[in-house]
Amino acid sequence: MEGVWGMVAVLGLGAAAVAQLVAACLCFSLSPAKGLASLVVPGYLFLGIREHAYYRPVIGLWLIGLSAMTAGTIALS
């Protein structure tokens, strides 16, 4: 059972990383200034894409990834 929960934690980390990569690309597509700000200011990445149409799916994927990492870590401890 530890292998399953370990995989859940790793897949959650991957999902969160993909969501952040997509959010960075969307931020740069809106404006270069927002893209550069997202690289410097922590958390600006998800505030910068607020007016983009893909805001909810990206945030949803990021939250699912964080939830999976949390559940996997708690189950393994």
TORVO-996865 format. One record per atom (N, C-alpha, C): x, y, z; residue number from 1; atom name. Coordinates in steps of 0.001 Angstrom, whole numbers, plus 524288, in hexadecimal, padded with zeros to 5 digits. Layout:
BEGIN
      c1      c2      c3   seq   atom
       X       Y       Z   NUM     CA
...
! end
This chain:
BEGIN
      c1      c2      c3   seq   atom
   8032A   7FB56   80000     1      N
   80000   80000   80000     1     CA
   80359   804EF   80000     1      C
   80827   80481   8020C     2      N
   80B92   8090F   80222     2     CA
   80D00   80AD0   7FCA2     2      C
   80D79   80710   7F912     3      N
   80ECB   80867   7F3B3     3     CA
   80A94   80BA1   7F114     3      C
   805A8   80A73   7F250     4      N
   80143   80D57   7F009     4     CA
   80140   812F9   7F1FF     4      C
   801E7   8139C   7F71E     5      N
   801D0   818E0   7F951     5     CA
   8069A   81C04   7F7AD     5      C
   80AF1   8195D   7F709     6      N
   80F8E   81C0B   7F503     6     CA
   80EAF   81DFF   7EF7E     6      C
   80C0D   81AC5   7EC53     7      N
   80AD2   81C59   7E6F9     7     CA
   806F6   820EB   7E6EC     7      C
   80334   820E5   7EA89     8      N
   7FF77   82538   7EAE5     8     CA
   8024C   82A4D   7EC24     8      C
   80609   82A1B   7EFC3     9      N
   808F8   82EC5   7F130     9     CA
   80C45   830C0   7ECA1     9      C
   80EC5   82D31   7E9D2    10      N
   81215   82EBF   7E56C    10     CA
   80EC9   830E1   7E0EE    10      C
   80A56   82E64   7DFD3    11      N
   806E5   83059   7DBB0    11     CA
   8048A   835A3   7DD22    11      C
   8037B   8366E   7E213    12      N
   80199   83B8A   7E3D8    12     CA
   805A8   83FC1   7E311    12      C
   80A8D   83E77   7E42E    13      N
   80ECD   84230   7E340    13     CA
   80F3E   8436C   7DD75    13      C
   80EB2   83F6E   7DA37    14      N
   80EEA   84041   7D48F    14     CA
   80A73   843A5   7D297    14      C
   805C4   842B6   7D49C    15      N
   8013D   845D2   7D302    15     CA
   801DF   84B88   7D495    15      C
   803D0   84C78   7D944    16      N
   804AA   851DA   7DB01    16     CA
   808E1   85482   7D7B5    16      C
   80CF2   8519E   7D64E    17      N
   8111B   853D6   7D317    17     CA
   80F23   85522   7CD95    17      C
   80BF3   851B7   7CB61    18      N
   809B7   852BB   7C630    18     CA
   8062E   85786   7C661    18      C
   8030D   857FB   7CA7D    19      N
   7FF93   85C7D   7CB03    19     CA
   802B6   8618A   7CB5B    19      C
   8070A   86176   7CE2F    20      N
   80A34   8662F   7CE9B    20     CA
   80CE3   8677C   7C977    20      C
   80E7E   86396   7C691    21      N
   810E2   86481   7C176    21     CA
   80CE9   866CD   7BDA8    21      C
   80833   864A9   7BD9C    22      N
   80415   866B4   7BA37    22     CA
   802B1   86C4A   7BBD1    22      C
   8025A   86D4B   7C0E3    23      N
   8011F   8728D   7C2BB    23     CA
   80562   87667   7C126    23      C
   80A49   874CB   7C14B    24      N
   80E8E   87843   7BFA4    24     CA
   80E18   87980   7B9D4    24      C
   80CEB   875A4   7B6AD    25      N
   80C39   87690   7B10D    25     CA
   8079F   87A30   7B008    25      C
   80359   87977   7B2DE    26      N
   7FED4   87CE3   7B23D    26     CA
   8000E   88271   7B3F7    26      C
   8031D   882F2   7B80B    27      N
   80495   88819   7BA00    27     CA
   807E9   88AFA   7B5F1    27      C
   80B8E   88844   7B383    28      N
   80EBC   88AAB   7AF75    28     CA
   80B80   88BE6   7AA9C    28      C
   80761   888D6   7A990    29      N
   80425   889EA   7A4FD    29     CA
   800D3   88ECE   7A5BB    29      C
   7FF99   89021   7AA99    30      N
   7FC97   894E0   7AB9E    30     CA
   7FFEC   899BA   7AAEA    30      C
   80473   899CF   7AD65    31      N
   8081C   89E28   7ACAA    31     CA
   80D73   89C8E   7AECE    31      C
   81190   89E6D   7AC54    32      N
   816D1   89D23   7AE3F    32     CA
   817DB   89F36   7B3C2    32      C
   8157E   8A3A9   7B514    33      N
   8164D   8A5D5   7BA52    33     CA
   81404   8A242   7BE7D    33      C
   80F61   8A023   7BD6C    34      N
   80CFB   89C79   7C11D    34     CA
   81026   89777   7C165    34      C
   81249   895D4   7BD06    35      N
   81585   89125   7BCFC    35     CA
   81A6B   891CE   7C03C    35      C
   81CF7   89643   7BFB2    36      N
   821A8   89745   7C2D5    36     CA
   82050   897E0   7C89D    36      C
   81BE0   89A5F   7C9B7    37      N
   81A41   89AEE   7CF31    37     CA
   81918   89599   7D193    37      C
   81709   89204   7CE70    38      N
   815DA   88CD0   7D085    38     CA
   81AC8   889BE   7D1CA    38      C
   81F1A   88B11   7CF3F    39      N
   8240D   88879   7D072    39     CA
   82693   88AA3   7D55E    39      C
   8255F   88F8D   7D6B0    40      N
   827FB   89223   7DB11    40     CA
   824B2   891F2   7E00D    40      C
   81FA8   892D7   7DF95    41      N
   81C35   8933E   7E420    41     CA
   81981   88E03   7E510    41      C
   81A64   88B8E   7E991    42      N
   817CE   88696   7EAA5    42     CA
   811DB   8873F   7EB08    42      C
   80F0A   883D2   7E888    43      N
   8095F   883F6   7E8B3    43     CA
   806DE   8876A   7E49C    43      C
   809D7   88AD5   7E21A    44      N
   8079A   88E44   7DE1D    44     CA
   805DE   88B33   7D958    44      C
   80819   886AD   7D8B7    45      N
   806EC   88367   7D433    45     CA
   8010F   8827E   7D3AB    45      C
   7FE79   88130   7D7F0    46      N
   7F8F1   87FFA   7D7B7    46     CA
   7F58C   884D9   7D7FA    46      C
   7F79C   88925   7D9E2    47      N
   7F4B9   88E0D   7D9B5    47     CA
   7F525   8908B   7D454    47      C
   7F975   88FB1   7D1B0    48      N
   7FA51   8920A   7CC97    48     CA
   7F6E0   88FD2   7C855    48      C
   7F523   88AF7   7C8E8    49      N
   7F1E5   88891   7C4D2    49     CA
   7EC1D   888DB   7C622    49      C
   7EABB   88C15   7C9EC    50      N
   7E550   88C5A   7CBBC    50     CA
   7E17B   88DB2   7C757    50      C
   7E30B   89103   7C395    51      N
   7DF6B   89279   7BF6B    51     CA
   7DF91   88EBE   7BAC0    51      C
   7E2B9   88AB0   7BB0A    52      N
   7E310   886E2   7B6C6    52     CA
   7DEA0   882EA   7B72E    52      C
   7DD03   880DA   7B2B8    53      N
   7D8A1   87D21   7B2A1    53     CA
   7DA01   877F6   7B540    53      C
   7DF02   87698   7B579    54      N
   7E0A1   8719A   7B7B8    54     CA
   7E201   87201   7BD7E    54      C
   7E05C   87627   7C00D    55      N
   7E1B8   876EB   7C592    55     CA
   7DFA6   87282   7C8FC    55      C
   7DA9E   8714A   7C882    56      N
   7D846   86D4D   7CBE1    56     CA
   7DA93   867DB   7CAFD    56      C
   7DB4C   8660E   7C621    57      N
   7DDA8   860DF   7C57B    57     CA
   7E33F   86088   7C79B    57      C
   7E646   864AB   7C6F5    58      N
   7EBAD   86496   7C8E4    58     CA
   7EBC0   8647D   7CED4    58      C
   7E896   867CC   7D13C    59      N
   7E853   867DA   7D6FA    59     CA
   7E62D   862AA   7D8FF    59      C
   7E25D   86075   7D645    60      N
   7E036   85B65   7D7D6    60     CA
   7E44C   85718   7D7AB    60      C
   7E758   856EE   7D376    61      N
   7EB83   85303   7D310    61     CA
   7EF90   853C9   7D75F    61      C
   7F0E1   858A4   7D885    62      N
   7F4B7   859CA   7DC98    62     CA
   7F2B1   85809   7E1F1    62      C
   7EDBC   85911   7E306    63      N
   7EB7D   85778   7E80D    63     CA
   7EB07   85188   7E87C    63      C
   7E9B9   84EEC   7E431    64      N
   7E989   8493A   7E435    64     CA
   7EEF4   84702   7E542    64      C
   7F2E9   84959   7E2DA    65      N
   7F845   8479D   7E3CC    65     CA
   7F9E8   84856   7E970    65      C
   7F8A3   84CD6   7EBAD    66      N
   7F9F7   84DC1   7F130    66     CA
   7F70E   84A02   7F4CA    66      C
   7F220   848F8   7F386    67      N
   7EF16   8454B   7F6BD    67     CA
   7F149   83FC7   7F670    67      C
   7F2E4   83E2D   7F1C8    68      N
   7F52B   838F8   7F134    68     CA
   7FA5F   83889   7F40F    68      C
   7FD94   83CAB   7F3BD    69      N
   8028A   83C96   7F6A8    69     CA
   8018C   83C43   7FC7F    69      C
   7FDBF   83F30   7FE61    70      N
   7FC86   83F31   803F9    70     CA
   7FA73   839E3   805B3    70      C
   7F6D4   837B3   802B0    71      N
   7F498   832A2   80417    71     CA
   7F8C7   82E54   803FC    71      C
   7FC0F   82E5E   80009    72      N
   80035   82A7A   7FFB2    72     CA
   80420   82AE9   80416    72      C
   80579   82FB4   80577    73      N
   80945   83080   809B2    73     CA
   80702   82EDC   80EF5    73      C
   80212   83032   80FE3    74      N
   7FF94   82EBA   814D4    74     CA
   7FF04   828CD   81530    74      C
   7FD96   8264F   810E8    75      N
   7FCE4   820AD   810F4    75     CA
   8020D   81DCB   811B2    75      C
   8064D   8200B   80FD3    76      N
   80B62   81D84   81067    76     CA
   80DCE   81E46   815CE    76      C
   80BFA   82224   818A3    77      N
   80E6E   8231F   81DBC    77     CA
   80C39   81FC6   82209    77      C
! end
